[in-house]
Amino acid sequence: HILANFIKLILRISKFFRSLREEDASKDLVKRQEIISQPLQTSLEEELDKEGKKVAAAQRKAAEAMLEEMEYAVPGEGAWEAALSKLGGKTPPASISLPKRKAMTPAAKEASKDEQENEKGSSKKRKNHRASNKF
């Protein structure tokens, strides 16, 4: 009987302290404000179109500035036509040949051969080393 009364007492005390904490927490919370729904002045689609045009204009300006700075940029539309007319109606070449390297001196040839042989020799050593580790 004493144990039952003790449990009731503990429950009452815990409820009391819980209510104190809840009151404290409710004081700290911001009071809810009434939300008034008003129609938007501009629709979402109109706003997106407007901002999209701004971004597109900024990107266009940035691209033009970048093209102006490029070393090999073809200036204007007329320049493209002039460059293509020089080909005489032919299609532009698919590949461009580069000038050949200068002939190597005999000493340079010897050095490159030595380097290639050293690379081959070291790879053989690694292969032999791997083979010897097998059981």
Secondary structure, 3 states (H helix, E strand, C coil): CHHHHHHHHHHHHHHHHHHHHHHHHHHHCCCCCCCCCCCCCCCHHHHHHHHHHHHHHHHHHHHHHHHHHCCCCCCHHHHHHHHHHCCCCCCCCCCCCCCCCCCCCHHHHHHHHHHHHHHHHHHHHHHHHHHHCCC
